[in-house]
Amino acid sequence: MGLVTKYVVPFLADNWLMVATTCFMVGLVWLTLTLTSTRPSLPTATSKVPHHVNNSQQPSRRIQHVIESGGVGDDDDLEEKSSLVDPLWPDDLDHVPFIHTRLSPEESEQRSWEFYHLMNHRRSIRFFSPDPVPRHVIDNVIRTAGTSPSGAHTEPWTFVAVRDPDVKQEVRAIVEAEEEINYTKRMGNQWVKDLGALRTTWVKEYLTEAPWVLLVFKQTYGLLSDGRKRNHYYNEISTALAGGLLLAAIQYAGLVTLTSTPLNCGPALRTLLQRPPNEKLLLLLPVGYPAHDASVPNLTRKPLDQIMVVV
């Protein structure tokens, strides 16, 4: 006891932190070894399954994939078969011959050149004539937009065509209220400065001047009759592609438009137009004829060698 009192106690008093740390590390190593030795082994893709184990007891391919990869990817990897909805198209969907009229190289070049010149005259117009545009024309340009490709052919878009003057006034009020905040607070000095030469402000007269206002909504998912959701793959890029075809169709029909993406207006406009929660506003386009005194900035487009790379 004298040795303990004389040597051990003073040593512990002077080095208690080191001793405590050492004891903790030893205990941690012992616990790790104990758990490892008692953990049951999991079968892998290459493990042999005993003959007395039936197929229902074998790990599924999905579980094997999780074990081998060390984790899971997105939520789809955890999706149970019971939660899957019926395919959008039946497995025995009929495939029919594709009918195509092949043009001569000369005719292809001529048509592509003519279409380029038509589209090169497209400009973003902010001054509209109140002259009416027939409903059938609007129907046809939206039909054209609806021919766009989409992920798994889900066609995840809704086009709302507004011609009622009172509704257009409400749309303008919502947009201008948010755009004033955008220009004064959200967008920042650089963005506002870059727009200065284009003479665009938060005031949007064209929303009530143009005979039509088209709002393009992306459907983030589909809704089945039983309330379940259907995936809409690539819904934003699919709807954006449809928007591009819509712009081309408007130009081809001899009309003008302005591509507008007003910030923070989507929820209020969705409520105004009574659209469901799965639809999100992507584009807003006034459509009509240009005012007789309409003007546009004197801009040029990049030449081909600045936008195209041939490998």
C-alpha atoms as one frame of an Amber mdcrd trajectory, in Angstrom:
protein
   0.000   0.000   0.000   2.939   2.298   0.685   4.204   1.938  -2.872   0.753
   2.693  -4.247   0.443   5.776  -2.096   3.964   6.919  -2.810   4.227   6.301
  -6.567   0.931   5.286  -8.256  -1.373   7.920  -6.768   0.934  10.857  -7.617
   1.396   9.472 -11.155  -2.362   9.242 -11.703  -2.864  12.711 -10.314  -0.325
  14.166 -12.711  -1.343  12.115 -15.772  -5.044  11.432 -15.297  -6.027  12.732
 -18.754  -3.599  10.439 -20.565  -4.722   7.436 -18.518  -8.408   8.153 -19.146
  -7.827   8.522 -22.894  -5.902   5.237 -23.037  -8.650   3.370 -21.193 -11.283
   4.815 -23.540  -9.375   3.732 -26.664  -8.829   0.207 -25.317 -12.515  -0.102
 -24.525 -13.506   1.133 -27.999 -11.231  -1.412 -29.723 -12.625  -4.219 -27.542
 -16.234  -3.240 -28.345 -15.518  -3.089 -32.112 -13.897  -6.532 -32.113 -16.780
  -7.994 -30.119 -19.458  -6.652 -32.477 -17.539  -7.780 -35.575 -17.127 -11.318
 -34.297 -20.841 -11.674 -33.427 -22.333 -10.057 -36.578 -23.934 -12.624 -38.954
 -22.479 -12.679 -42.440 -24.648 -11.540 -45.341 -24.792 -13.469 -48.613 -23.326
 -11.708 -51.617 -24.004 -12.109 -55.296 -21.274 -14.762 -55.505 -22.218 -16.673
 -52.300 -23.621 -20.153 -52.721 -27.113 -20.574 -51.305 -27.763 -23.866 -49.519
 -30.018 -26.263 -51.410 -32.568 -26.322 -48.590 -33.190 -22.569 -48.929 -35.969
 -21.815 -51.425 -36.078 -18.851 -53.796 -38.313 -16.801 -51.523 -35.611 -16.907
 -48.833 -32.852 -15.748 -51.139 -31.919 -12.053 -51.121 -33.475 -10.164 -54.007
 -31.382  -8.615 -56.765 -32.268  -5.205 -55.324 -30.901  -6.157 -51.865 -27.793
  -7.678 -53.435 -27.248  -4.452 -55.356 -27.541  -2.422 -52.156 -25.069  -4.701
 -50.359 -22.574  -4.631 -53.198 -22.775  -0.898 -53.810 -22.582  -0.010 -50.148
 -25.795   2.029 -50.215 -28.706   3.164 -52.328 -29.143   5.830 -54.951 -32.316
   7.882 -55.043 -35.726   7.140 -53.630 -36.656   5.077 -56.701 -34.223   2.373
 -55.563 -36.346   1.849 -52.453 -39.629   1.773 -54.332 -41.658  -1.356 -53.671
 -43.439  -3.112 -56.473 -46.737  -2.611 -54.684 -46.404   1.175 -55.129 -45.789
   1.059 -58.884 -48.571   2.288 -61.142 -49.555   0.615 -64.371 -47.320   1.555
 -67.317 -48.461   4.514 -69.340 -48.456   2.293 -72.427 -49.189  -1.466 -72.618
 -46.322  -3.870 -73.214 -47.950  -4.989 -76.462 -48.217  -1.434 -77.819 -48.435
  -1.644 -81.593 -45.507  -0.259 -83.598 -46.309   0.937 -87.094 -44.098   1.743
 -90.083 -42.712   5.276 -90.156 -43.751   7.150 -93.279 -41.148   9.617 -94.466
 -40.718  11.619 -97.641 -37.042  12.098 -98.286 -36.055  15.402 -99.840 -33.174
  15.923-102.196 -30.086  17.567-100.668 -30.815  20.685-102.710 -34.406  20.913
-101.474 -33.315  20.297 -97.867 -30.778  23.091 -98.119 -33.309  25.448 -99.657
 -35.983  24.739 -97.060 -33.550  24.975 -94.150 -32.273  28.326 -95.481 -35.807
  29.696 -95.883 -36.786  28.566 -92.396 -33.655  30.147 -90.929 -34.503  33.490
 -92.549 -38.071  33.269 -91.261 -36.878  32.579 -87.725 -34.099  35.159 -87.923
 -36.813  37.804 -88.252 -38.236  36.736 -84.891 -37.853  39.444 -82.244 -39.101
  39.914 -78.705 -41.889  42.509 -78.993 -43.114  44.648 -76.105 -45.570  46.826
 -78.059 -48.735  45.135 -79.305 -51.701  46.037 -81.444 -55.107  45.351 -79.877
 -56.272  43.805 -83.160 -57.840  40.406 -82.501 -56.200  37.116 -83.458 -58.586
  34.318 -84.477 -59.033  31.523 -81.932 -58.235  28.909 -84.593 -54.751  30.380
 -85.048 -54.044  30.072 -81.326 -55.409  26.525 -81.388 -53.016  25.598 -84.182
 -49.864  27.067 -82.631 -50.614  25.207 -79.399 -51.283  22.037 -81.379 -47.809
  22.482 -82.858 -46.270  22.928 -79.409 -47.983  19.718 -78.364 -46.004  17.755
 -80.981 -42.840  18.253 -78.935 -40.951  15.195 -77.643 -41.210  14.383 -73.947
 -39.771  11.924 -71.460 -41.555   8.548 -71.887 -44.118  10.446 -73.983 -45.783
  11.777 -70.834 -46.488  15.155 -72.512 -46.119  17.040 -69.212 -47.500  20.424
 -70.243 -50.590  22.578 -70.009 -51.152  25.688 -72.147 -53.556  28.258 -70.734
 -54.751  30.777 -73.341 -56.163  33.943 -71.772 -58.228  36.380 -73.857 -60.687
  37.693 -71.265 -59.763  41.357 -70.617 -60.572  41.163 -66.907 -58.411  38.072
 -66.406 -55.565  39.668 -68.366 -55.816  42.684 -66.061 -55.533  40.405 -63.031
 -52.537  38.646 -64.594 -50.874  42.009 -65.167 -51.544  43.136 -61.592 -49.932
  39.977 -60.187 -46.928  40.189 -62.498 -46.283  43.892 -61.963 -46.534  43.592
 -58.184 -43.821  40.923 -58.160 -41.738  42.496 -60.897 -41.502  45.772 -58.996
 -39.970  43.843 -56.105 -37.740  41.939 -58.528 -36.368  45.097 -60.108 -35.907
  46.990 -56.857 -34.712  44.217 -54.544 -34.303  40.676 -55.862 -32.513  40.978
 -59.192 -29.549  43.043 -58.078 -27.854  46.037 -59.662 -25.959  44.080 -62.336
 -29.048  42.378 -63.738 -31.045  45.610 -63.798 -28.113  47.414 -65.421 -27.817
  44.745 -68.128 -31.511  45.218 -68.964 -31.241  49.008 -69.147 -30.409  49.200
 -72.861 -33.422  46.984 -73.636 -35.724  49.548 -71.997 -37.594  46.944 -70.004
 -39.049  47.759 -66.599 -41.452  46.218 -64.124 -44.378  47.878 -65.938 -45.906
  45.339 -68.377 -48.462  47.109 -70.573 -48.292  44.339 -73.154 -50.114  41.955
 -70.816 -53.309  43.914 -71.360 -52.581  45.237 -74.857 -51.969  41.871 -76.565
 -55.152  40.020 -77.565 -53.865  36.761 -76.080 -51.642  35.821 -73.155 -50.373
  32.237 -73.174 -49.138  30.670 -69.946 -47.134  27.456 -70.240 -47.231  25.181
 -67.200 -45.075  22.116 -66.636 -46.798  19.166 -64.982 -44.346  17.923 -62.371
 -46.300  14.678 -62.067 -49.528  13.146 -63.294 -52.536  12.263 -61.153 -54.361
   8.956 -61.509 -58.048   8.451 -60.750 -57.183   6.724 -57.455 -55.051   9.656
 -56.289 -51.666   8.089 -56.959 -48.996  10.015 -58.811 -47.433   9.127 -62.152
 -43.839  10.182 -62.776 -43.320  12.830 -65.441 -39.724  12.329 -66.466 -37.744
  15.393 -67.563 -40.900  17.487 -67.195 -39.096  20.848 -67.261 -36.883  20.257
 -70.286 -39.785  18.584 -72.119 -41.988  21.618 -71.540 -39.139  23.954 -72.496
 -38.803  22.098 -75.811 -42.533  22.538 -76.361 -42.076  26.235 -75.658 -39.461
  26.416 -78.412 -41.846  24.861 -80.913 -44.530  27.277 -79.741 -42.256  30.249
 -80.499 -41.526  28.876 -83.968 -45.228  28.273 -84.667 -46.131  31.799 -83.548
 -43.498  33.235 -85.877 -44.587  31.023 -88.766 -48.204  32.184 -88.283 -47.160
  35.814 -88.743 -47.628  36.749 -85.101 -45.222  38.163 -82.522 -44.580  37.421
 -78.874 -42.318  38.064 -75.922 -40.786  35.267 -73.895 -41.412  36.175 -70.267
 -40.401  34.291 -67.125 -41.573  36.568 -64.292 -40.013  35.627 -60.962 -42.184
  34.535 -58.028 -45.481  34.921 -59.906 -46.186  31.229 -60.426 -48.228  30.355
 -57.317 -50.509  33.400 -57.572 -51.107  32.888 -61.308 -51.755  29.182 -60.769
 -54.387  30.085 -58.174 -55.938  32.742 -60.420 -56.231  30.300 -63.314 -57.385
  27.446 -61.051 -54.587  25.102 -62.015 -53.802  22.045 -59.833 -50.788  21.827
 -57.473 -48.795  19.585 -59.835 -48.551  22.390 -62.420 -45.786  24.993 -62.200
 -45.570  28.094 -64.395 -42.642  27.983 -66.824 -43.350  30.637 -69.494 -45.681
  33.576 -70.045 -46.122  34.892 -73.580 -48.275  37.759 -74.860 -49.272  36.934
 -78.442 -50.654  39.126 -81.200 -49.640  41.613 -83.891 -47.012  44.322 -83.360
 -48.171  47.880 -82.775 -47.722  50.128 -85.828 -45.017  52.082 -83.965 -43.341
  49.099 -82.302 -39.562  49.253 -81.997 -36.882  46.758 -81.009 -33.258  47.104
 -79.861 -30.750  47.062 -82.698 -29.167  43.768 -81.702 -27.234  41.199 -83.696
 -26.972  37.448 -83.217 -23.795  35.451 -82.813 -22.399  34.089 -86.103 -22.418
  30.375 -86.742 -18.754  29.879 -85.898 -19.426  31.141 -82.362 -22.309  28.787
 -81.597 -21.396  25.622 -83.529 -18.567  23.137 -83.100 -18.062  20.370 -85.663
 -16.068  17.347 -84.471
